[in-house]
Amino acid sequence: MIKIQILTATLLAGALTLNAITLTPINQRNQAKSRSVSSAIAGILQTRGLDKDVSKKLADNLFNNKEELFTLMIKNIETGCSTLNEDNILEYLSVQALHRTSVELDSYSTLVNMTHKIKGQAPSKETLQELQNIAAKNALYKQALSA
């Protein structure tokens, strides 16, 4: 009976230890995903050699204190366009931040230009239709959050 209790206690202690070890990387990954879009863009700019403060300022200036709106619009682009992903979009936005160019993610022409620059070719008819729908949704988001 004592051997069973010792075995049970050992297994329980081992399971708790293993659980704590495996949860740490998962929590770190979730925290990395939850970082803001501006800090992600600042990070991209830092990897290109910019100073931390300068890259943060450039990234913040890109959004004009409307980061929540831009985050929503970026997610809409990511889910609505089959040819773009978050990394593509953030890379493009980091270049725009570096050049201090304003970006209107509710503009169809901006989305077409962005897709063309990212992919290096003209978007297909299907992608153009997706971009048109995304621009319309983003315009509604902008209107709703500005009111």
C-alpha atoms as one frame of an Amber mdcrd trajectory, in Angstrom:
protein
   0.000   0.000   0.000   2.830   2.382   0.869   4.560   1.539  -2.435   1.400
   2.512  -4.348   1.191   5.831  -2.478   4.858   6.566  -3.174   4.404   5.656
  -6.838   1.296   7.833  -7.095   3.054  10.767  -5.428   6.066  10.357  -7.734
   3.865  10.257 -10.849   1.891  13.285  -9.681   5.059  15.258  -8.967   6.484
  14.279 -12.364   3.288  15.323 -14.153   3.212  18.689 -12.396   6.867  19.324
 -13.218   6.389  18.371 -16.863   3.283  20.528 -17.091   5.147  23.585 -15.797
   8.001  22.990 -18.253   5.721  22.631 -21.283   3.503  25.602 -20.449   6.351
  28.109 -20.331   7.089  28.114 -24.102   3.367  28.225 -24.919   2.883  31.308
 -22.738   5.915  32.977 -24.308   4.529  32.334 -27.807   1.133  33.779 -26.857
   2.774  36.901 -25.459   4.810  37.307 -28.638   1.669  37.048 -30.772  -0.199
  39.561 -28.651   2.364  42.316 -29.107   1.114  45.385 -30.893   1.387  46.031
 -34.595   3.496  49.138 -34.010   5.990  47.195 -31.915   6.136  44.502 -34.612
   6.902  47.142 -37.234   9.432  48.781 -34.913  11.072  45.380 -34.509  11.335
  44.963 -38.277  12.902  48.412 -38.543  15.369  47.560 -35.772  16.475  44.437
 -37.625  17.258  46.709 -40.546  19.627  48.684 -38.367  17.556  51.569 -37.029
  17.876  52.724 -33.449  15.188  51.440 -31.061  13.783  54.901 -30.297  13.747
  55.981 -33.941  12.061  52.786 -35.107   9.416  53.090 -32.373   8.724  56.708
 -33.331   8.423  55.858 -37.035   6.065  52.975 -36.295   3.899  55.098 -34.006
   3.732  57.916 -36.570   2.448  55.508 -39.211  -0.728  54.874 -37.235  -1.454
  58.401 -35.982  -2.800  57.140 -32.627  -5.258  54.797 -34.385  -3.432  51.533
 -33.872  -6.565  49.607 -32.873  -8.229  50.580 -36.151  -5.141  49.623 -38.156
  -4.881  46.308 -36.318  -8.485  45.534 -37.206  -7.906  46.526 -40.834  -4.739
  44.420 -41.069  -6.591  41.381 -39.698  -9.325  42.019 -42.262  -6.743  42.066
 -45.056  -5.060  38.952 -43.731  -8.310  36.972 -43.536  -9.950  38.448 -46.625
  -7.098  38.202 -49.132  -5.877  34.759 -50.115  -2.525  36.002 -51.414  -1.336
  38.085 -48.425  -0.305  37.108 -44.921   0.547  39.087 -41.801   4.303  38.961
 -42.401   3.881  40.391 -45.926   1.669  43.168 -44.660   3.915  44.113 -41.736
   6.983  44.125 -43.987   5.202  46.463 -46.430   4.048  48.728 -43.597   7.572
  48.892 -42.179   8.836  50.223 -45.514   6.038  52.787 -45.543   6.919  53.816
 -41.981  10.577  54.143 -42.950   9.635  56.421 -45.858   7.127  58.271 -43.663
   4.366  57.549 -46.140   0.796  57.548 -44.890  -1.169  54.373 -45.542  -4.920
  54.279 -46.052  -5.926  50.649 -45.613  -9.514  51.523 -46.499  -8.488  52.639
 -49.989  -8.891  50.158 -52.828  -6.031  51.703 -54.787  -3.725  51.495 -51.763
  -4.577  47.813 -51.279  -3.998  47.058 -54.967  -0.676  48.929 -54.892   0.351
  47.116 -51.705  -0.490  43.715 -53.175   1.346  44.548 -56.392   4.483  45.619
 -54.502   4.414  42.606 -52.184   3.835  40.009 -54.880   5.782  41.730 -57.664
   2.990  41.225 -60.181  -0.470  42.537 -60.936  -3.185  40.971 -58.779  -5.556
  38.477 -60.386  -9.244  39.241 -60.927 -10.126  37.160 -57.876  -7.619  39.044
 -55.742  -8.914  42.379 -57.033 -12.433  41.376 -55.988 -11.140  40.359 -52.553
  -9.345  43.705 -52.220 -12.483  45.590 -53.192 -14.446  43.790 -50.467 -11.668
  44.421 -47.944 -11.551  48.140 -48.793 -15.312  48.414 -48.304 -15.140  46.633
 -44.930 -12.174  48.709 -43.802 -14.024  51.895 -44.758 -16.929  50.769 -42.579
 -14.558  50.029 -39.705 -12.989  53.455 -40.068 -16.374  55.139 -40.148 -17.685
  53.213 -37.144 -14.599  53.811 -35.007 -14.350  57.499 -35.950 -17.901  58.236
 -34.790
